[in-house]
Amino acid sequence: MPMPSSVYFCLLRAVFLVCFVNPLIILGLSEDVNEIQDHHHHQPKENLTGLPIVTFKWHHVQTPYLVIIWVFVAGLAKLSVVELSHHVTSVFPESGLLIMLGFVLGGIVWGADMAQSFKLIPPTFFYYLLPQIILDASYFMPNKLFFSNLGAILIYAIFGTCWNAATVGLSLWGCYEAGVMGNLDIGLLQFLLFGSLIAAVDPVAVIAVFEEVHVNEVLFILVFGESLLNDGVTVVLYNVFDAFVSLGGPRIDAAEIFKGIFSFVVVAFGGSFLGIVFAILLSLLTRCTKHIQIIEAGFIFVVGYLSYLTAEMLSLSAILSITFCGICCQKYVNANMDEKSVTTVRHAMKLLANGSEIMIFLFLGVTAVDTEIWVWNTGFILLTLLFVFIYRIIGTFLFTWMLNKFRLVPIEVIDQVVMSYGGLRGAVAYGLAAMLDEDKIPEKNLMISTTLIVVYFTVILQGITMKPLVQWLKVKRAAHSDLKLIEKLNNRAFDHILAAVEDICGRIGDNWWTRGWNRFEENYISWLLMKSKARKNRDYLFNIFHKLNLEDAINYVSEGERQGSLAFSRSDEAANVDFKKQFGSEFADVMPNIMVDMSNYELGIEHFSVTSIVKDTIPSVSLDIHGQDRKNAMDDINAHHLLQQHLYRSRKNHRHKYSRSHFSINQNEDEVQEIFQRTMRSRLESFKSAKMGVNPAKKITKHHKKELMHKMPNGHTDSTGHLYGDEVDRAVGRDTGAINSTFMRDMYTIGAGIENPVFLPDMDSPAHSPPWLMETEAVAPSQRAQRRLPWTPNRLRRLAPMRISTCSTDSFLMADVSLTLEEHEEQPQTDNEDMRPVFD
Amino acid sequence: MGTSQSGPVHRFQDLAHKTGFSIEEIKTLNTRFLYLTQDEDTLRREHLANVSDLALNPIRRQIIEAFFDKRNMGEKERGCLQEIGFEEFVTVLSFFRPPKPHTADEEMKNIKKEKLRFLFNMHDTDNDGIITLDEYRCVVEELLSSYEIIGAETAKAITDAAMLEVANVTVGQMAPDEFYEGITFEQFMQILKDVEIETKMNIHFWNLDTMTVQCGK
């Protein structure tokens, strides 16, 4: 046997062994592998007379090597599936394509081996592939939606599954008795067992297909929630029937059946309860992981997995356990952990879940290429397909009909069709079928092959037809709205209104319960499970606001950089000014005034702002400044230079300081302090300018604008056509800068770093005459950036909060000296917006 | 209430016809009305202030005002009433009646519009057809007032951001000298068009809690 090909053999074989074959099979097969390996290694051993320089130690690394090779192959499979031409992917769902790719890979393996010794085997599936998928699904579950539809979901998940199991099992048994299937060694109980394993809709398959379809959220949560919970139910049902089968027909009496039902309840609810307990533990744990930030993300996975295994150990429903663990912990965990850890969790969760999903589908395909498991019985297989399909539809319509009597918003017929058509079976069914005991169920292989056919049929055929069906039926799609904030506000107002009207009518309805729960949750549960600091920021409105602001800041910086703003890439000559000292005195002086100023200003401006949403409490640039001449042109240049030296540079460069337990962009405290003080200084200056009698630019109206144009001193008034051209900007910018620098000089004479050589006037750079010179010295973006940014619709929206409420930003600033880097990067927005009126 | 006199029954039928409630629902609501007013004929604001659950509602003021707002009575008048009778009470509540199944599309649109109009009026306190920034700010401040951590300033900032969102979506790119006056009803409809208000702004009017009426007082 030539060397390379046999190595290849070993590789493939061992992958399967290691990954997906239970210990027994591994034992059985490893002999086989060892034989080949012995064959290989025979020769080197014989020749071993001296010290070998390198040796081939395949069997040392065999196990992990093969695992990783298969993971790699799975990754490549996903890549190739995604990169396929658009025509293919728009028709086929990814899951179906992966299964088909699995056929091909399985074919290769089979062709090499002449037998498919490798299968997706239950322990691997249930212990290593499934948990993270369920955890991912539950961790990202939209909780409000889930719980507001919980009733319907439970009905479908519990009664729907029982209905499916019972009807499919009984109908098959009926047909068997009628002699359609010929000679099979199956009794009623076995049929019911089979029915229970084939009953459950599979979350993996459902997510994979529905994710691509984008149906409306209620429909999605119904199908998805059902698939998630009924997995738990079906496993329980399976165990009960499995026990019945072991017990044997004659020994089952009323007491045993009662015990079966009771165990069903205990297992399902016990599992859920266990999950909640673990969720509480996890939330408590994350309350105190502040100092081990780098590993706190790991706890989510570890504790989640622990809840799964513990439930399994106690023979409770492991799937339900991990589901509820994920659902219940998400809110508190996300609030408690650092933002970075939350991001880590999100990404890692998606990575793991996606990875397993690919493996599962791939191996569902690979498994099929095997002559051993295929037992064909036309009657059994076709009837199963038929019954699975029919009873799913009947069941859905039946339970929806009952639910619609109580639902405020009835589930529409179209949605019901999609729901019943979305009854995809998947790997859980296969895993359960493969777990059957051959001693008790002689027709195990028939069941496995039937299950596989059902899985292929539903995932591939129904998966392909789902999208056209949804389009054809005009199912309500998920609405995408740009209005993040107003939507949240409206939703919240809405909840309150409904609750109030219910109160007035004296009805104890859903809203009453929701509100009661919310209050309880807020007062007690959050108190217990959340950091006090996290409780503050947890309001979801605030979160949205915060997120938008962060996004703005990031966009702003990147856009500024893209447009070549120099402000973001400054030279290294740092100005060594001791800000701490100077700032202390300066700031203390002006501080009270600021407060007074602000409040006065507030009052004064209030009646003004009815028609204008722009309300700059900090008069950034006065419109009147154009009245002032360009006599200060030199100051302009000087000031620019000063700023240039002194600007904060967004330093993202790492100082290469390796640490296992910390991962941070270098950010020493001095730097933060410095940024803060610079920003403050710019604020102070603008206040000063306001106090010095310059008219504040609080209202920008057409009128003002005209005024502005008239007042332009540089003879540009007539060039309205080029109003936003560089010249005007430049001129205006220069003026502003000029004015600004006057005040700045005042400031520095008070005792700031004017004695520092860096700040001394420097005349040699008039060519750089800076149009972006503003009174703001923090990160002033280039003129270009300033001029253009606000005009894209996004920017207008995003920048809004800062522009309008400079006041509040300031108060944030003042309240919290130890601001983080990000918050400072938001600052330019304010400045930018402050400036905007001038260019309007 | 069980004893039927020809007067009330006739009145109820009229009301049922007018508002779309069933006679049963009208009867239950009447019981509730009498409980709230303590058997008087008219309902005043202080009556509603006695509803204990309402006390915790941050925007109760607006909701209570909506009950006394003439615009919600189906008339063209403006302004506020000091007290309302049962008919007005039911009229206001009928905004929250779920639409009957198999309603035609046209009618559904009207229902949606009415419901939105009710919400709009609630925000548009001075009835000039525009929700101005100040008006909206009031709403948001009240809305967030139950979270003591979020100060008025944050509320203001949030309002402003929200308002600009609206401006951005409804008006699109504004000329530099344009300013956004506030949300008009058309814009209000536009921003809420994706929210299926006709299916959400509903409450069940069966199973009302009449127990308190019998035991209470």
Boltz contact constraints between the chains, C-beta under 6 A:
constraints:
  - contact:
      token1: [A, 408]
      token2: [B, 98]
      max_distance: 6.0
  - contact:
      token1: [A, 408]
      token2: [B, 202]
      max_distance: 6.0
  - contact:
      token1: [A, 409]
      token2: [B, 199]
      max_distance: 6.0
  - contact:
      token1: [A, 479]
      token2: [B, 194]
      max_distance: 6.0
  - contact:
      token1: [A, 481]
      token2: [B, 194]
      max_distance: 6.0
  - contact:
      token1: [A, 482]
      token2: [B, 169]
      max_distance: 6.0
  - contact:
      token1: [A, 483]
      token2: [B, 165]
      max_distance: 6.0
  - contact:
      token1: [A, 483]
      token2: [B, 191]
      max_distance: 6.0
  - contact:
      token1: [A, 485]
      token2: [B, 161]
      max_distance: 6.0
  - contact:
      token1: [A, 485]
      token2: [B, 162]
      max_distance: 6.0
  - contact:
      token1: [A, 485]
      token2: [B, 165]
      max_distance: 6.0
  - contact:
      token1: [A, 486]
      token2: [B, 162]
      max_distance: 6.0
  - contact:
      token1: [A, 486]
      token2: [B, 165]
      max_distance: 6.0
  - contact:
      token1: [A, 486]
      token2: [B, 166]
      max_distance: 6.0
  - contact:
      token1: [A, 489]
      token2: [B, 162]
      max_distance: 6.0
  - contact:
      token1: [A, 492]
      token2: [B, 143]
      max_distance: 6.0
  - contact:
      token1: [A, 493]
      token2: [B, 143]
      max_distance: 6.0
  - contact:
      token1: [A, 496]
      token2: [B, 57]
      max_distance: 6.0
  - contact:
      token1: [A, 496]
      token2: [B, 59]
      max_distance: 6.0
  - contact:
      token1: [A, 497]
      token2: [B, 63]
      max_distance: 6.0
  - contact:
      token1: [A, 498]
      token2: [B, 203]
      max_distance: 6.0
  - contact:
      token1: [A, 500]
      token2: [B, 54]
      max_distance: 6.0
  - contact:
      token1: [A, 500]
      token2: [B, 57]
      max_distance: 6.0
  - contact:
      token1: [A, 500]
      token2: [B, 63]
      max_distance: 6.0
  - contact:
      token1: [A, 501]
      token2: [B, 96]
      max_distance: 6.0
  - contact:
      token1: [A, 501]
      token2: [B, 203]
      max_distance: 6.0
  - contact:
      token1: [A, 502]
      token2: [B, 203]
      max_distance: 6.0
  - contact:
      token1: [A, 503]
      token2: [B, 51]
      max_distance: 6.0
  - contact:
      token1: [A, 503]
      token2: [B, 53]
      max_distance: 6.0
  - contact:
      token1: [A, 503]
      token2: [B, 54]
      max_distance: 6.0
  - contact:
      token1: [A, 505]
      token2: [B, 32]
      max_distance: 6.0
  - contact:
      token1: [A, 505]
      token2: [B, 208]
      max_distance: 6.0
  - contact:
      token1: [A, 506]
      token2: [B, 32]
      max_distance: 6.0
  - contact:
      token1: [A, 506]
      token2: [B, 208]
      max_distance: 6.0
  - contact:
      token1: [A, 506]
      token2: [B, 209]
      max_distance: 6.0
  - contact:
      token1: [A, 507]
      token2: [B, 208]
      max_distance: 6.0
  - contact:
      token1: [A, 507]
      token2: [B, 209]
      max_distance: 6.0
  - contact:
      token1: [A, 508]
      token2: [B, 209]
      max_distance: 6.0
  - contact:
      token1: [A, 509]
      token2: [B, 204]
      max_distance: 6.0
  - contact:
      token1: [A, 536]
      token2: [B, 149]
      max_distance: 6.0
  - contact:
      token1: [A, 539]
      token2: [B, 147]
      max_distance: 6.0
  - contact:
      token1: [A, 545]
      token2: [B, 158]
      max_distance: 6.0
  - contact:
      token1: [A, 611]
      token2: [B, 181]
      max_distance: 6.0
  - contact:
      token1: [A, 612]
      token2: [B, 179]
      max_distance: 6.0
  - contact:
      token1: [A, 613]
      token2: [B, 133]
      max_distance: 6.0
  - contact:
      token1: [A, 613]
      token2: [B, 163]
      max_distance: 6.0
  - contact:
      token1: [A, 613]
      token2: [B, 180]
      max_distance: 6.0
  - contact:
      token1: [A, 702]
      token2: [B, 177]
      max_distance: 6.0
  - contact:
      token1: [A, 705]
      token2: [B, 177]
      max_distance: 6.0
  - contact:
      token1: [A, 793]
      token2: [B, 168]
      max_distance: 6.0
  - contact:
      token1: [A, 793]
      token2: [B, 173]
      max_distance: 6.0
  - contact:
      token1: [A, 796]
      token2: [B, 168]
      max_distance: 6.0
  - contact:
      token1: [A, 797]
      token2: [B, 164]
      max_distance: 6.0
  - contact:
      token1: [A, 797]
      token2: [B, 165]
      max_distance: 6.0
  - contact:
      token1: [A, 797]
      token2: [B, 168]
      max_distance: 6.0
  - contact:
      token1: [A, 800]
      token2: [B, 160]
      max_distance: 6.0
  - contact:
      token1: [A, 800]
      token2: [B, 161]
      max_distance: 6.0
  - contact:
      token1: [A, 800]
      token2: [B, 164]
      max_distance: 6.0
  - contact:
      token1: [A, 801]
      token2: [B, 157]
      max_distance: 6.0
  - contact:
      token1: [A, 801]
      token2: [B, 160]
      max_distance: 6.0
  - contact:
      token1: [A, 801]
      token2: [B, 161]
      max_distance: 6.0
  - contact:
      token1: [A, 804]
      token2: [B, 160]
      max_distance: 6.0
  - contact:
      token1: [A, 805]
      token2: [B, 156]
      max_distance: 6.0
  - contact:
      token1: [A, 805]
      token2: [B, 157]
      max_distance: 6.0
  - contact:
      token1: [A, 805]
      token2: [B, 160]
      max_distance: 6.0
  - contact:
      token1: [A, 808]
      token2: [B, 153]
      max_distance: 6.0
  - contact:
      token1: [A, 808]
      token2: [B, 157]
      max_distance: 6.0
  - contact:
      token1: [A, 811]
      token2: [B, 153]
      max_distance: 6.0
  - contact:
      token1: [A, 840]
      token2: [B, 176]
      max_distance: 6.0
